[in-house]
């Protein structure tokens, strides 16, 4: 069974920082696309950042100078991180970790995968930024 479990969300003031973690277990393939998505109130879920099994990171243009995606993979342990700095009220959302085939990261018209191409999802974690 593939499980993705997010942690690290919460509430901070504008300009603050948060680090989200996604613990991945049971993913069956050695190649993959891992991504962070978010859903803002009244909006569809959108890609924020992705990282693939080659270590290539990609970002939504509005966060690429503030967010950093990384991963730590050692044996069966695999964690995806999203370091978020200089947070703004517009970053308020529920953030989701997702996993899919490598091509979901590498074969897109835009820089990030579509939510419809990802195979596994975490339950989401709330991030609230106050002004």
N, C-alpha and C positions, 0 to 999 in steps of 0.2 A: 504494500500500500504506500502510495506517495503522499507525504504530509508536508505542508508548508505552514509554519507557525511564526507569525509576526510578533515583535515586541519592540518597546522603546517609544511608543507614542506618548502623547500627553498635551499639556497646554503650556505655551510660552508666550512671552511678549514679542512684539515685532522687533526684528533685529536679532533675536535669539537663535539658538541652535538646538537641533535634536539629531539623534542617531537611531535610525530604525534598523532592526535586525530581522532576518528571515532564516529560520532554521529549516533546512531541507533534508528530508530523509526518504529513502526508498526510491529515488529517481533511478530508473533502470538503465539509462544510456550514459555513455562517457562523453558524448557531445550534447550540448544543450543551449538553450536560450533562457536566461533568467531575467525577469523584469519587475520593476515597480510601476504600478498603476495607481491612480487616485480617482476618486469620485467626489466632486464638489456638489454642494446642494443644488438640486435641479438640473444637474448636468450628467452627461454620459461618462462612463469611465474612460480615462485617457492615459496613455503611456507617459511616464516621467523619465525613466532611465532603464537601460538594459545592459546586460553584460553576458557575453557568450563564453563557451568553453575554451576559446582561444584568448580570453581575457580582454577582448575588444569591448569598450564601453561606448554607449551612445546616449544622447540626452535630448529631451524636449528643449527647444531653443531658449525658452524663458527661464530655465533653471540651470543651464549648463555652466554658468559662472558661479553658482551658489551650491549646487548639489554634487556629490561624488558617490558613485556606485563602486563597490568593491566586493571581493569575495575571499573567503578563506576555506580552502578545501584540503582536508588531510584525512586520507582513508575514507571511512564512511561518513565523517562529519563534514557538512557543507553548510556554510552560512553566507548569506548575501546581506550586505550592509548598504544603507543609504544615509550618508552624512549630509545633513541639511543645515546650511548656514545662512545668516542674514534673512531669516524667515519673514514673510510678509503675510498680512491677513488673507491675501488671495491664495496662499498655500493651504489654508484650512480645508481639510478634506478627510475622507477615509482612505487610507493607503493600503494597497493590496500587493502582495508578492505573488508572482506567477511563474510557472515553468512550462517550457515547450520545446519543440525540436529546434535544433540549431538554425534551420532555415527561417524560423520566425524572426530571428535577429538579423539575418544576412540578406534576406530576399524581400525587402519591402520597398515600396515607392518612397516612403519617408524614412526617417532615421529610426523609428521605433516600431515594434510589433503592434499589430491590432489585437485587441482583447479577444477577438473571435478566433484567433489562431493559437491561443495558449491552452494547454491541456489541463493544467493543475493550478489551483488557487488556494491561497490562505483565506482566512475568514475576514481579514481586514483589521486595521487598527486606526483609531481616531487621532488626528492631529489638529489642534486648535491654536490659532495664532491671534492674539488680541492686539489691538492698536494702542 
